Amino acid sequence: MSTLSTFHVALEFWGIIFCGCMCLVIGTTKPERRSSSIYLMQLLVVNSLILLADALARIFRGDTSNLGYIMVRVSNFFTFALGYTIILHAAYYFRALVFENGGKDDRKIIRVTQILCIAGLLLLTVSQFTHWLYDFDSDNKYFRGEWYWTSTVIGLLLMVTLITGILRCRRDLNKYVLAVAVLFCAMPAFALILQYFFYGISFINIFDTISIMVFFFLHTTLREREIREKTATIREMQGSIWKSQIQPHFIFNSLTVIQNLISKDPEEASEAVTDFSQFLRGSMDAINSSNLIPFKDEMRTTMGYLSMEKRRFVGKLTVTTDIKDTDFKVPPLSIQPLAENAVRHGIRGSNRPGTLLISTRLEDGFHIVEIKDNGAGFDTENIYFKPGSHIGVANVRGRIESLCGGTLDLKSRPGKGTIATIRIPEEQKDA
């Protein structure tokens, strides 16, 4: 190998080491089990494979043995192929960032990126037989084909598509993330043009690695700040859980119900005591814990509360369930307060008997929990129900976002009822 090739291979192996270290940092950081972190790890792994393939292609270039013949062709193929797929992984990473910040899923950009990647891979595969993109001489050395320019065009189209998607979702990205994201697209695009005119140095691999490293450092910095902010928020929330969720009037009313049942129906009174104790136990446990709990435990607390309310409002409250998914965790006192709001503000706010439905399902990689009532409903533009104004909903939303990376959405219409929807990623992080 020439001095330039030796330096280039050494640089690529250092890049592999750095990518491996960064991947290890993300993988061993407990709160990093979120979609964007997983896609960033995949970006690092794919980039490492590109660097490895390119380094092997350079090491065996000019080797006319059977091993050299195979290694040069296989390595060059994977260098090109992974070059397309790394942009697709980047698109998934940015989409995850947008989604985690409450943005909408821009599937058109993903589809266009997928189509361009498939086109590039098909052209690369056909080129193995037609030698349109590249070929090898009798000394087993790589040289460009007459259609090499098409790979550069496809690469530039991919970068333009990616940066278009990023700019369309700019309002859902942190300003620092947006700046680095634009840089992430601009640097490889510039490298593609540079590499087209200056053969011999893999500018695209170098610029890709630098861009991903910059994103890693920004990613970890933002996550550390986010963790500190969320830790402080959780502590504040825990101090208000007992006050906001376990209302004294509910305790007094429940005790009154039990007292009346003792003389009328001792067996029912015994069941009421069990339901009331389940609610109290789950509520008390929530005060001293910020860890996620099994959905079944939270559901037990919720049903304890609803059973007591059904006894208070005989014939006015019907509770139904449609539980199709139970294998996940939720923050303590997350479903119960929403059920309580449905009873207090929805069903009791209506002048007719009401029904409360709690359902769960697994859908598109998310655990979905819905609390639906056909009560009074409310105007979502009313300031009382805006996020942060209602302490119960604010606490629930904050803990769902902080502890498991989920979301809480409220939809309601006056006179039509309310639907509270919790979405929790299937790949949950440990709290």
BELRA-V203153 format. One record per residue. N is the residue number from 1. PHI is phi in whole degrees, 0 to 359 (* if undefined). PSI is psi in radians with two decimals (* if undefined). D_LAST is the distance of its C-alpha to the last C-alpha in Angstrom with 1 decimal. Layout:
n->N phi->PHI psi->PSI d_last->D_LAST
n->N phi->PHI psi->PSI d_last->D_LAST
//
This chain:
n->1 phi->* psi->2.61 d_last->51.4
n->2 phi->285 psi->2.94 d_last->52.4
n->3 phi->299 psi->-0.70 d_last->51.0
n->4 phi->297 psi->-0.75 d_last->49.1
n->5 phi->294 psi->-0.70 d_last->47.6
n->6 phi->298 psi->-0.79 d_last->46.7
n->7 phi->298 psi->-0.72 d_last->45.0
n->8 phi->296 psi->-0.78 d_last->43.2
n->9 phi->296 psi->-0.73 d_last->41.9
n->10 phi->298 psi->-0.72 d_last->40.7
n->11 phi->297 psi->-0.69 d_last->38.9
n->12 phi->290 psi->-0.65 d_last->37.2
n->13 phi->291 psi->-0.60 d_last->36.1
n->14 phi->295 psi->-0.65 d_last->34.6
n->15 phi->298 psi->-0.69 d_last->32.8
n->16 phi->297 psi->-0.74 d_last->31.4
n->17 phi->297 psi->-0.79 d_last->30.2
n->18 phi->297 psi->-0.76 d_last->28.5
n->19 phi->298 psi->-0.71 d_last->26.8
n->20 phi->297 psi->-0.73 d_last->25.6
n->21 phi->295 psi->-0.74 d_last->24.2
n->22 phi->295 psi->-0.68 d_last->22.4
n->23 phi->296 psi->-0.68 d_last->21.0
n->24 phi->294 psi->-0.72 d_last->19.8
n->25 phi->299 psi->-0.81 d_last->18.1
n->26 phi->294 psi->-0.76 d_last->16.1
n->27 phi->293 psi->-0.47 d_last->15.4
n->28 phi->261 psi->0.03 d_last->14.1
n->29 phi->269 psi->2.05 d_last->11.9
n->30 phi->302 psi->-0.85 d_last->8.2
n->31 phi->286 psi->0.08 d_last->7.4
n->32 phi->270 psi->0.18 d_last->10.8
n->33 phi->278 psi->1.20 d_last->10.3
n->34 phi->229 psi->2.89 d_last->12.3
n->35 phi->301 psi->-0.79 d_last->15.9
n->36 phi->298 psi->-0.67 d_last->17.6
n->37 phi->293 psi->-0.69 d_last->16.1
n->38 phi->295 psi->-0.76 d_last->17.2
n->39 phi->292 psi->-0.58 d_last->20.6
n->40 phi->294 psi->-0.69 d_last->21.0
n->41 phi->298 psi->-0.72 d_last->20.6
n->42 phi->296 psi->-0.67 d_last->23.2
n->43 phi->301 psi->-0.78 d_last->25.4
n->44 phi->296 psi->-0.71 d_last->25.4
n->45 phi->294 psi->-0.82 d_last->26.2
n->46 phi->297 psi->-0.73 d_last->29.0
n->47 phi->297 psi->-0.67 d_last->30.4
n->48 phi->298 psi->-0.71 d_last->30.6
n->49 phi->294 psi->-0.66 d_last->32.5
n->50 phi->297 psi->-0.80 d_last->34.9
n->51 phi->299 psi->-0.71 d_last->35.6
n->52 phi->294 psi->-0.78 d_last->36.2
n->53 phi->297 psi->-0.75 d_last->38.5
n->54 phi->293 psi->-0.68 d_last->40.5
n->55 phi->296 psi->-0.75 d_last->40.9
n->56 phi->295 psi->-0.67 d_last->42.2
n->57 phi->299 psi->-0.67 d_last->44.5
n->58 phi->286 psi->-0.64 d_last->46.0
n->59 phi->295 psi->-0.72 d_last->46.3
n->60 phi->266 psi->-0.01 d_last->48.3
n->61 phi->297 psi->2.22 d_last->50.2
n->62 phi->91 psi->-0.13 d_last->53.9
n->63 phi->276 psi->2.01 d_last->53.4
n->64 phi->267 psi->0.13 d_last->55.9
n->65 phi->287 psi->2.95 d_last->54.9
n->66 phi->299 psi->-0.72 d_last->53.4
n->67 phi->297 psi->-0.78 d_last->49.9
n->68 phi->298 psi->-0.71 d_last->50.3
n->69 phi->302 psi->-0.81 d_last->51.5
n->70 phi->289 psi->-0.80 d_last->48.4
n->71 phi->296 psi->-0.72 d_last->45.8
n->72 phi->296 psi->-0.75 d_last->47.2
n->73 phi->289 psi->-0.77 d_last->47.1
n->74 phi->295 psi->-0.78 d_last->43.7
n->75 phi->296 psi->-0.75 d_last->42.1
n->76 phi->294 psi->-0.68 d_last->43.7
n->77 phi->300 psi->-0.84 d_last->42.7
n->78 phi->289 psi->-0.51 d_last->39.0
n->79 phi->298 psi->-0.80 d_last->39.2
n->80 phi->291 psi->-0.83 d_last->40.4
n->81 phi->298 psi->-0.81 d_last->38.3
n->82 phi->290 psi->-0.44 d_last->34.9
n->83 phi->298 psi->-0.58 d_last->36.2
n->84 phi->285 psi->-0.80 d_last->36.1
n->85 phi->291 psi->-0.45 d_last->32.7
n->86 phi->294 psi->-0.55 d_last->30.9
n->87 phi->290 psi->-0.63 d_last->31.9
n->88 phi->295 psi->-0.73 d_last->30.4
n->89 phi->297 psi->-0.66 d_last->27.1
n->90 phi->296 psi->-0.68 d_last->27.3
n->91 phi->297 psi->-0.73 d_last->28.0
n->92 phi->296 psi->-0.66 d_last->24.9
n->93 phi->296 psi->-0.82 d_last->22.8
n->94 phi->293 psi->-0.63 d_last->24.4
n->95 phi->297 psi->-0.69 d_last->24.1
n->96 phi->296 psi->-0.69 d_last->20.3
n->97 phi->298 psi->-0.75 d_last->20.4
n->98 phi->296 psi->-0.79 d_last->22.6
n->99 phi->296 psi->-0.70 d_last->20.6
n->100 phi->293 psi->-0.37 d_last->17.4
n->101 phi->262 psi->0.27 d_last->19.6
n->102 phi->86 psi->0.16 d_last->21.0
n->103 phi->280 psi->3.02 d_last->24.1
n->104 phi->269 psi->2.67 d_last->26.1
n->105 phi->280 psi->2.00 d_last->26.3
n->106 phi->268 psi->1.51 d_last->29.7
n->107 phi->287 psi->-0.39 d_last->30.7
n->108 phi->298 psi->-0.74 d_last->34.2
n->109 phi->296 psi->-0.72 d_last->33.2
n->110 phi->296 psi->-0.74 d_last->31.3
n->111 phi->296 psi->-0.77 d_last->34.3
n->112 phi->298 psi->-0.74 d_last->36.8
n->113 phi->299 psi->-0.75 d_last->34.8
n->114 phi->297 psi->-0.76 d_last->34.7
n->115 phi->297 psi->-0.79 d_last->38.4
n->116 phi->296 psi->-0.69 d_last->39.3
n->117 phi->297 psi->-0.76 d_last->37.3
n->118 phi->297 psi->-0.72 d_last->39.1
n->119 phi->298 psi->-0.76 d_last->42.4
n->120 phi->296 psi->-0.71 d_last->41.9
n->121 phi->292 psi->-0.67 d_last->41.0
n->122 phi->296 psi->-0.77 d_last->44.0
n->123 phi->298 psi->-0.71 d_last->46.3
n->124 phi->296 psi->-0.74 d_last->45.0
n->125 phi->295 psi->-0.81 d_last->45.6
n->126 phi->298 psi->-0.62 d_last->49.1
n->127 phi->295 psi->-0.34 d_last->49.8
n->128 phi->295 psi->-0.36 d_last->49.6
n->129 phi->252 psi->-0.51 d_last->52.9
n->130 phi->260 psi->-0.31 d_last->54.5
n->131 phi->61 psi->0.62 d_last->53.3
n->132 phi->292 psi->-0.73 d_last->52.9
n->133 phi->275 psi->-0.75 d_last->50.0
n->134 phi->199 psi->2.90 d_last->51.0
n->135 phi->208 psi->-3.13 d_last->53.2
n->136 phi->230 psi->2.45 d_last->54.2
n->137 phi->274 psi->-3.04 d_last->57.7
n->138 phi->294 psi->-0.35 d_last->59.7
n->139 phi->268 psi->0.21 d_last->58.0
n->140 phi->62 psi->0.67 d_last->54.6
n->141 phi->249 psi->2.44 d_last->53.6
n->142 phi->286 psi->2.46 d_last->51.6
n->143 phi->212 psi->2.70 d_last->53.2
n->144 phi->284 psi->2.58 d_last->52.4
n->145 phi->268 psi->3.07 d_last->53.9
n->146 phi->289 psi->-0.32 d_last->55.7
n->147 phi->256 psi->0.29 d_last->52.7
n->148 phi->304 psi->-0.59 d_last->50.2
n->149 phi->302 psi->-0.46 d_last->49.9
n->150 phi->295 psi->-0.61 d_last->48.3
n->151 phi->294 psi->-0.62 d_last->45.1
n->152 phi->293 psi->-0.72 d_last->45.0
n->153 phi->297 psi->-0.78 d_last->45.6
n->154 phi->297 psi->-0.74 d_last->42.8
n->155 phi->300 psi->-0.75 d_last->40.4
n->156 phi->294 psi->-0.68 d_last->41.5
n->157 phi->297 psi->-0.67 d_last->41.1
n->158 phi->297 psi->-0.77 d_last->37.5
n->159 phi->294 psi->-0.70 d_last->36.7
n->160 phi->297 psi->-0.75 d_last->38.6
n->161 phi->299 psi->-0.78 d_last->36.6
n->162 phi->295 psi->-0.80 d_last->33.3
n->163 phi->291 psi->-0.53 d_last->34.3
n->164 phi->297 psi->-0.78 d_last->35.6
n->165 phi->298 psi->-0.69 d_last->32.3
n->166 phi->295 psi->-0.79 d_last->30.5
n->167 phi->292 psi->-0.56 d_last->33.2
n->168 phi->293 psi->-0.48 d_last->33.0
n->169 phi->252 psi->0.39 d_last->29.3
n->170 phi->299 psi->-0.52 d_last->29.8
n->171 phi->290 psi->-0.33 d_last->28.8
n->172 phi->261 psi->0.16 d_last->25.3
n->173 phi->239 psi->2.49 d_last->24.8
n->174 phi->303 psi->2.50 d_last->24.3
n->175 phi->299 psi->-0.57 d_last->27.9
n->176 phi->288 psi->-0.70 d_last->27.0
n->177 phi->297 psi->-0.74 d_last->25.3
n->178 phi->299 psi->-0.77 d_last->28.5
n->179 phi->297 psi->-0.78 d_last->30.8
n->180 phi->290 psi->-0.58 d_last->29.3
n->181 phi->296 psi->-0.75 d_last->29.1
n->182 phi->297 psi->-0.71 d_last->32.8
n->183 phi->297 psi->-0.68 d_last->33.5
n->184 phi->300 psi->-0.61 d_last->31.7
n->185 phi->276 psi->-0.69 d_last->34.2
n->186 phi->291 psi->-0.73 d_last->37.2
n->187 phi->296 psi->-0.88 d_last->37.2
n->188 phi->297 psi->-0.61 d_last->37.3
n->189 phi->297 psi->-0.76 d_last->39.8
n->190 phi->296 psi->-0.67 d_last->42.0
n->191 phi->295 psi->-0.66 d_last->41.6
n->192 phi->300 psi->-0.78 d_last->42.8
n->193 phi->293 psi->-0.75 d_last->45.9
n->194 phi->298 psi->-0.74 d_last->46.4
n->195 phi->291 psi->-0.51 d_last->46.1
n->196 phi->296 psi->-0.64 d_last->48.6
n->197 phi->266 psi->-0.38 d_last->51.3
n->198 phi->237 psi->1.70 d_last->50.5
n->199 phi->276 psi->2.47 d_last->50.2
n->200 phi->125 psi->-0.48 d_last->49.0
n->201 phi->241 psi->2.29 d_last->45.8
n->202 phi->278 psi->1.31 d_last->42.5
n->203 phi->301 psi->-0.67 d_last->41.6
n->204 phi->298 psi->-0.72 d_last->39.1
n->205 phi->294 psi->-0.72 d_last->37.1
n->206 phi->295 psi->-0.82 d_last->37.2
n->207 phi->291 psi->-0.66 d_last->36.3
n->208 phi->301 psi->-0.81 d_last->33.4
n->209 phi->297 psi->-0.77 d_last->31.9
n->210 phi->298 psi->-0.76 d_last->32.4
n->211 phi->298 psi->-0.79 d_last->30.8
n->212 phi->293 psi->-0.66 d_last->27.7
n->213 phi->296 psi->-0.72 d_last->27.4
n->214 phi->298 psi->-0.72 d_last->27.7
n->215 phi->295 psi->-0.64 d_last->25.0
n->216 phi->298 psi->-0.83 d_last->22.7
n->217 phi->295 psi->-0.67 d_last->23.3
n->218 phi->293 psi->-0.73 d_last->22.9
n->219 phi->302 psi->-0.87 d_last->19.7
n->220 phi->293 psi->-0.64 d_last->18.1
n->221 phi->296 psi->-0.81 d_last->19.8
n->222 phi->294 psi->-0.65 d_last->18.5
n->223 phi->293 psi->-0.69 d_last->14.9
n->224 phi->297 psi->-0.76 d_last->15.2
n->225 phi->295 psi->-0.70 d_last->16.9
n->226 phi->296 psi->-0.72 d_last->14.4
n->227 phi->297 psi->-0.75 d_last->11.5
n->228 phi->297 psi->-0.75 d_last->14.0
n->229 phi->293 psi->-0.73 d_last->15.1
n->230 phi->289 psi->-0.58 d_last->11.8
n->231 phi->297 psi->-0.77 d_last->11.0
n->232 phi->295 psi->-0.69 d_last->14.5
n->233 phi->295 psi->-0.73 d_last->14.4
n->234 phi->297 psi->-0.71 d_last->11.5
n->235 phi->297 psi->-0.71 d_last->13.7
n->236 phi->295 psi->-0.69 d_last->16.7
n->237 phi->294 psi->-0.74 d_last->15.4
n->238 phi->299 psi->-0.59 d_last->14.5
n->239 phi->294 psi->-0.40 d_last->18.1
n->240 phi->255 psi->-0.05 d_last->19.6
n->241 phi->300 psi->-0.86 d_last->17.8
n->242 phi->299 psi->-0.78 d_last->20.4
n->243 phi->295 psi->-0.71 d_last->23.3
n->244 phi->274 psi->-0.43 d_last->22.5
n->245 phi->252 psi->-0.65 d_last->21.5
n->246 phi->260 psi->1.45 d_last->23.4
n->247 phi->284 psi->2.36 d_last->26.9
n->248 phi->303 psi->-0.61 d_last->29.7
n->249 phi->296 psi->-0.57 d_last->32.1
n->250 phi->292 psi->-0.71 d_last->30.0
n->251 phi->297 psi->-0.82 d_last->30.1
n->252 phi->297 psi->-0.75 d_last->33.8
n->253 phi->296 psi->-0.69 d_last->34.6
n->254 phi->295 psi->-0.73 d_last->32.8
n->255 phi->296 psi->-0.63 d_last->34.7
n->256 phi->294 psi->-0.72 d_last->37.9
n->257 phi->299 psi->-0.79 d_last->37.3
n->258 phi->296 psi->-0.74 d_last->36.8
n->259 phi->301 psi->-0.77 d_last->39.9
n->260 phi->293 psi->-0.60 d_last->42.0
n->261 phi->287 psi->-0.45 d_last->40.9
n->262 phi->302 psi->-0.73 d_last->41.9
n->263 phi->275 psi->-0.52 d_last->45.6
n->264 phi->273 psi->-0.75 d_last->45.5
n->265 phi->211 psi->1.46 d_last->43.2
n->266 phi->304 psi->-0.63 d_last->41.8
n->267 phi->294 psi->-0.76 d_last->39.9
n->268 phi->295 psi->-0.62 d_last->38.1
n->269 phi->298 psi->-0.69 d_last->37.5
n->270 phi->296 psi->-0.73 d_last->35.8
n->271 phi->294 psi->-0.64 d_last->33.5
n->272 phi->295 psi->-0.70 d_last->32.8
n->273 phi->299 psi->-0.72 d_last->31.8
n->274 phi->297 psi->-0.80 d_last->29.3
n->275 phi->297 psi->-0.75 d_last->27.8
n->276 phi->295 psi->-0.69 d_last->27.7
n->277 phi->291 psi->-0.61 d_last->26.1
n->278 phi->297 psi->-0.74 d_last->23.3
n->279 phi->296 psi->-0.81 d_last->22.6
n->280 phi->296 psi->-0.71 d_last->22.8
n->281 phi->297 psi->-0.82 d_last->20.6
n->282 phi->297 psi->-0.66 d_last->17.8
n->283 phi->291 psi->-0.74 d_last->18.3
n->284 phi->294 psi->-0.68 d_last->18.6
n->285 phi->297 psi->-0.59 d_last->15.4
n->286 phi->292 psi->-0.48 d_last->13.6
n->287 phi->296 psi->-0.68 d_last->15.4
n->288 phi->258 psi->0.20 d_last->13.9
n->289 phi->223 psi->2.39 d_last->10.3
n->290 phi->247 psi->0.16 d_last->7.5
n->291 phi->276 psi->2.71 d_last->5.1
n->292 phi->291 psi->2.62 d_last->5.9
n->293 phi->235 psi->2.75 d_last->9.4
n->294 phi->302 psi->2.49 d_last->12.1
n->295 phi->306 psi->-0.67 d_last->14.3
n->296 phi->300 psi->-0.65 d_last->17.2
n->297 phi->292 psi->-0.75 d_last->16.1
n->298 phi->295 psi->-0.63 d_last->15.7
n->299 phi->293 psi->-0.61 d_last->19.0
n->300 phi->296 psi->-0.74 d_last->20.6
n->301 phi->297 psi->-0.75 d_last->20.1
n->302 phi->296 psi->-0.78 d_last->21.3
n->303 phi->291 psi->-0.52 d_last->24.3
n->304 phi->298 psi->-0.78 d_last->25.1
n->305 phi->296 psi->-0.84 d_last->25.5
n->306 phi->295 psi->-0.60 d_last->27.5
n->307 phi->296 psi->-0.68 d_last->29.7
n->308 phi->292 psi->-0.68 d_last->30.8
n->309 phi->293 psi->-0.62 d_last->31.5
n->310 phi->296 psi->-0.60 d_last->33.6
n->311 phi->289 psi->-0.57 d_last->35.6
n->312 phi->289 psi->-0.74 d_last->36.2
n->313 phi->246 psi->1.18 d_last->37.3
n->314 phi->299 psi->2.21 d_last->39.2
n->315 phi->82 psi->-0.13 d_last->40.2
n->316 phi->254 psi->-0.22 d_last->38.5
n->317 phi->228 psi->2.15 d_last->35.0
n->318 phi->243 psi->2.28 d_last->34.2
n->319 phi->244 psi->2.19 d_last->30.7
n->320 phi->233 psi->2.73 d_last->30.2
n->321 phi->226 psi->2.64 d_last->27.3
n->322 phi->220 psi->1.35 d_last->27.0
n->323 phi->265 psi->1.88 d_last->24.0
n->324 phi->249 psi->-0.09 d_last->24.0
n->325 phi->214 psi->2.15 d_last->20.4
n->326 phi->230 psi->-0.14 d_last->18.1
n->327 phi->272 psi->1.14 d_last->16.0
n->328 phi->200 psi->3.01 d_last->12.7
n->329 phi->241 psi->2.69 d_last->9.8
n->330 phi->223 psi->2.81 d_last->9.9
n->331 phi->294 psi->2.55 d_last->9.1
n->332 phi->296 psi->2.56 d_last->11.6
n->333 phi->53 psi->0.96 d_last->15.0
n->334 phi->247 psi->-0.70 d_last->14.7
n->335 phi->273 psi->-0.68 d_last->17.5
n->336 phi->302 psi->-0.81 d_last->19.7
n->337 phi->298 psi->-0.58 d_last->20.4
n->338 phi->290 psi->-0.67 d_last->21.5
n->339 phi->295 psi->-0.68 d_last->23.7
n->340 phi->296 psi->-0.75 d_last->25.1
n->341 phi->299 psi->-0.70 d_last->26.0
n->342 phi->297 psi->-0.68 d_last->27.7
n->343 phi->286 psi->-0.88 d_last->29.7
n->344 phi->289 psi->-0.86 d_last->30.6
n->345 phi->266 psi->-0.39 d_last->31.2
n->346 phi->264 psi->-1.21 d_last->32.1
n->347 phi->288 psi->-0.78 d_last->33.9
n->348 phi->288 psi->-0.34 d_last->35.3
n->349 phi->278 psi->-0.10 d_last->36.3
n->350 phi->258 psi->2.73 d_last->38.5
n->351 phi->265 psi->0.34 d_last->41.9
n->352 phi->224 psi->2.80 d_last->41.4
n->353 phi->301 psi->2.58 d_last->39.3
n->354 phi->231 psi->2.84 d_last->36.0
n->355 phi->237 psi->2.37 d_last->33.6
n->356 phi->245 psi->2.21 d_last->29.8
n->357 phi->242 psi->2.22 d_last->28.2
n->358 phi->246 psi->2.13 d_last->24.6
n->359 phi->227 psi->2.69 d_last->24.0
n->360 phi->223 psi->2.66 d_last->21.5
n->361 phi->198 psi->2.80 d_last->22.1
n->362 phi->255 psi->2.14 d_last->20.8
n->363 phi->215 psi->2.13 d_last->22.5
n->364 phi->52 psi->0.72 d_last->22.6
n->365 phi->81 psi->0.22 d_last->19.2
n->366 phi->231 psi->2.47 d_last->17.5
n->367 phi->276 psi->2.08 d_last->16.7
n->368 phi->253 psi->2.21 d_last->19.1
n->369 phi->240 psi->2.19 d_last->19.3
n->370 phi->240 psi->2.32 d_last->22.5
n->371 phi->244 psi->1.91 d_last->23.8
n->372 phi->239 psi->2.34 d_last->27.5
n->373 phi->228 psi->2.78 d_last->30.4
n->374 phi->250 psi->0.61 d_last->34.1
n->375 phi->275 psi->-2.58 d_last->34.6
n->376 phi->292 psi->-0.55 d_last->35.9
n->377 phi->70 psi->-3.14 d_last->33.5
n->378 phi->201 psi->2.90 d_last->33.5
n->379 phi->275 psi->2.05 d_last->34.4
n->380 phi->294 psi->-0.24 d_last->31.3
n->381 phi->275 psi->-0.16 d_last->33.3
n->382 phi->294 psi->2.26 d_last->33.5
n->383 phi->299 psi->-0.48 d_last->31.8
n->384 phi->298 psi->-0.50 d_last->30.4
n->385 phi->256 psi->0.09 d_last->28.1
n->386 phi->290 psi->2.62 d_last->27.0
n->387 phi->307 psi->2.24 d_last->23.3
n->388 phi->100 psi->-0.32 d_last->22.8
n->389 phi->270 psi->-0.48 d_last->25.9
n->390 phi->255 psi->1.98 d_last->24.7
n->391 phi->298 psi->-0.61 d_last->22.2
n->392 phi->295 psi->-0.89 d_last->20.8
n->393 phi->295 psi->-0.69 d_last->20.4
n->394 phi->298 psi->-0.75 d_last->19.2
n->395 phi->297 psi->-0.79 d_last->16.4
n->396 phi->297 psi->-0.85 d_last->15.3
n->397 phi->300 psi->-0.78 d_last->15.7
n->398 phi->297 psi->-0.73 d_last->13.8
n->399 phi->287 psi->-0.60 d_last->10.7
n->400 phi->295 psi->-0.76 d_last->10.9
n->401 phi->292 psi->-0.73 d_last->11.5
n->402 phi->284 psi->-0.73 d_last->9.0
n->403 phi->271 psi->-0.50 d_last->5.8
n->404 phi->223 psi->0.21 d_last->7.2
n->405 phi->65 psi->0.45 d_last->10.3
n->406 phi->262 psi->-3.01 d_last->12.7
n->407 phi->223 psi->2.75 d_last->15.9
n->408 phi->230 psi->2.16 d_last->18.0
n->409 phi->240 psi->2.43 d_last->21.8
n->410 phi->244 psi->2.24 d_last->24.6
n->411 phi->234 psi->2.30 d_last->28.1
n->412 phi->205 psi->2.68 d_last->31.0
n->413 phi->222 psi->2.33 d_last->34.8
n->414 phi->306 psi->2.22 d_last->37.0
n->415 phi->82 psi->-0.09 d_last->38.5
n->416 phi->247 psi->-0.20 d_last->36.5
n->417 phi->103 psi->-3.07 d_last->33.1
n->418 phi->223 psi->2.55 d_last->29.5
n->419 phi->234 psi->2.09 d_last->26.8
n->420 phi->257 psi->2.15 d_last->23.1
n->421 phi->241 psi->2.12 d_last->21.2
n->422 phi->257 psi->2.27 d_last->17.4
n->423 phi->241 psi->2.09 d_last->16.6
n->424 phi->239 psi->2.19 d_last->13.3
n->425 phi->303 psi->2.45 d_last->13.5
n->426 phi->298 psi->-0.63 d_last->14.3
n->427 phi->273 psi->1.44 d_last->12.6
n->428 phi->279 psi->2.59 d_last->9.0
n->429 phi->272 psi->2.68 d_last->6.3
n->430 phi->279 psi->2.34 d_last->3.8
n->431 phi->269 psi->* d_last->0.0
//
